[in-house]
Amino acid sequence: MSKSNEKIYDEFHDLVNMTPSELEDWLETDKSKKVGQDSGDGEAIGHKSGKKIINIKRTKKDKLTEDQYDHMNKVVGYIKRHKAQKPDDDIKESDWRYSLKNWGHDPCKEMDC
């Protein structure tokens, strides 16, 4: 059974803790551009996702498309899986954190780092 759009919306907004402007600023940094798996055109999958997240967060709920809900669900899954792989060492300047930030989640907003 698939999740309802309402459930996806709630999970997305619980996990994506960066504002559109924070995410835009982050995506412009070299740190953002150096992490993640290349999508085949020189830009990482997570970096592309961040751009979609900005658009989604700026879209009114009643105007969201099915494609946007599909991407929101993908973001939720990625963040949950990646958070579970937290390294034992300091995360503040880690690729792990940078990758999560590309997907709109800054773990330092909920952890002491």
C-alpha positions in Angstrom: 0.0 0.0 0.0 1.4 3.4 -1.0 1.5 6.4 1.3 -1.1 9.1 0.9 -0.1 12.5 -0.4 -1.0 13.9 3.0 1.4 11.5 4.7 4.2 12.3 2.2 3.6 16.0 2.7 3.8 15.8 6.5 7.0 13.6 6.4 8.6 15.9 3.8 8.0 19.0 5.9 9.1 17.3 9.1 12.4 16.2 7.5 13.3 19.0 5.2 14.4 21.6 7.8 16.1 24.1 5.5 14.3 27.1 4.1 14.3 27.7 0.4 16.8 30.6 0.8 19.1 28.5 3.1 19.0 25.7 0.5 19.7 28.1 -2.4 22.7 29.6 -0.6 24.0 26.1 0.3 23.7 24.8 -3.3 26.0 27.7 -4.4 28.9 26.5 -2.2 31.8 24.4 -3.3 31.1 22.0 -0.4 27.6 21.3 -1.8 29.0 20.6 -5.3 31.7 18.2 -4.2 29.5 15.5 -2.7 27.1 13.0 -4.1 26.8 10.6 -7.0 27.1 12.2 -10.5 23.8 12.1 -12.4 25.7 11.7 -15.7 25.9 15.4 -16.6 28.5 16.6 -14.0 25.9 17.5 -11.4 25.2 15.3 -8.4 21.8 13.7 -8.0 21.4 15.3 -4.6 22.3 18.7 -5.9 19.6 18.4 -8.6 17.2 17.3 -5.9 17.9 20.4 -3.8 16.8 22.5 -6.7 13.5 20.6 -6.9 13.0 20.9 -3.2 13.3 24.7 -3.4 10.6 24.7 -6.0 8.4 22.3 -4.0 8.8 24.4 -0.8 7.7 27.5 -2.7 4.6 25.8 -4.1 1.3 26.1 -2.3 0.1 22.7 -1.0 -3.0 22.8 -3.2 -0.9 23.4 -6.3 1.6 20.5 -5.8 1.7 18.0 -8.7 1.9 14.2 -8.6 5.5 14.5 -9.9 6.3 16.8 -6.9 4.7 14.4 -4.5 6.8 11.6 -6.0 9.9 13.6 -5.5 8.9 14.5 -2.0 8.5 10.8 -1.2 12.0 10.1 -2.7 13.4 12.9 -0.5 11.8 11.4 2.6 13.3 8.0 1.8 16.7 9.4 1.1 16.9 11.4 4.3 15.6 8.6 6.5 18.2 6.1 5.0 21.1 8.6 5.1 20.4 9.7 8.7 20.6 6.1 9.7 24.2 6.0 8.4 25.5 8.7 10.7 29.2 8.5 11.2 30.7 8.2 14.7 33.1 11.1 14.2 32.4 14.8 14.1 29.7 15.6 11.5 30.0 19.4 11.2 32.4 19.3 8.3 31.5 15.9 6.9 30.4 14.7 3.5 27.6 12.9 5.3 26.2 16.3 6.5 26.8 18.0 3.2 25.0 15.3 1.3 22.0 15.6 3.6 22.0 19.3 3.2 21.8 18.9 -0.6 18.5 17.0 0.1 17.2 19.9 2.3 18.1 18.4 5.8 20.7 19.9 8.0 21.4 17.5 10.9 23.1 20.2 12.9 19.8 21.9 13.3 18.7 18.9 15.5 22.1 17.8 16.9 24.8 19.5 18.9 27.5 20.2 16.3 
